[in-house]
Amino acid sequence: MPVPQIKFIRALWGAEAQFSTDINELFAEFHRLGYDGVESTLGDMHRICQNDKDLFRRALADNHLEF
């Protein structure tokens, strides 16, 4: 039987004002703070990535975060 795991997820909403508007810096900070993943609306995701679909996926992978 698998052991349950608690994962800490940070919402993208409001994070830009607190940390950075650069997605790479933002996700690096999430990782540094111990978050396991990011939660976001599609609108926020497109806005922060300036409609670059691969940028969001790369930033997640580079910072070992889940979506």
C-alpha angles and dihedrals in degrees: 000000000000119000113244114245130204114220123194114221125190120208114231089217109104095001095106092063091049100043122004142317091225107095094213093052091042095052092043088056091049089052092046090052090054102255117153097204152353130249119201146157116245089244093055091045093053093044097052091044093044088233093303099138095194095049093071092048092047093048090051093049095043091054098039094243131145127222 
